[in-house]
Amino acid sequence: MPELPEVETVARGLATMLTGRRLVHVATTRGDLRAPFPKDFALRLEGRRVCEIKRRAKYILIELDQDLIWLIHLGMTGKFTVHPPRSPQPLDDPHDHVRFDTDDGAHVRFNDPRRFGVMDLLHRSELTTHRMLADLGPEPFDPALDDDSFSASLAGKRTPIKSALLDQRVIAGLGNIYVSEALFLAGISPKRLAGSVAGVRATRLLPAIRNVLDAAIKAGGSTLRDFAGASGELGYFQHRFTVYDREGKKCPGCDCNVAVTGGIQRLVQAGRSTFYCPRKQR
Ligand SMILES: [Zn+2]
């Protein structure tokens, strides 16, 4: 499942290729992804010019002229393939559900085998009221999110900190992977109640969240350099994690004997795996 850094990377890659371009030959191959496409979807996109491409939480927002905004969630398997100008028309792929060209001759395909992706069209005036955007909390890098406001959003919460961080109203864009990574970096147990993280621990956690996201976005930047100029895919990229999906492995920073301690532990919370070190995280 793409998380904030992957979505940021896709948005930046699309921005490089599409900003200033006009969309031509827009087509869908079916009526829906996870939900039906909005009415007259292709028709409304055709002829629009791309002004700017942004990210909000795990959504890509393609801002078009006439105050139209194309909202995209990649779901589980959504990815864009961009074939640069003067490249041949790509072969048909049955999972290319949205196809468009640009006025400079690039071919763009949205491929989503499992169809958990979401696309919608909204007017600029709906940016804070649209049902998918209305309840989102602050962006992790929003300067207005500081120790005090972060701490206040956790105060009194009797859910585990892991669940609180997945709550998009507390902080927008975090998913299972980077929550595990950030809690490890901050040395905070995923089982600890969110209310008890408010205060001094919150001042360790917020920079840890920013560090793990920043490192992953930088890693995405290096995949973008490979992408630029060549026809390439923009979607999930493989990244090395410190604790995520490393059950039983030795954790960095611990000199514990894995044969005795069991190494990094996996814990299931609200149906989702959390990876952590019970010695380093309290
Ligand atoms: Zn450890």
Boltz pocket constraint, residues with backbone or C-beta under 6 A from the ligand:
constraints:
  - pocket:
      binder: B
      contacts: [[A, 250], [A, 251], [A, 252], [A, 253], [A, 254], [A, 256], [A, 277], [A, 278], [A, 279], [A, 280]]
      max_distance: 6.0
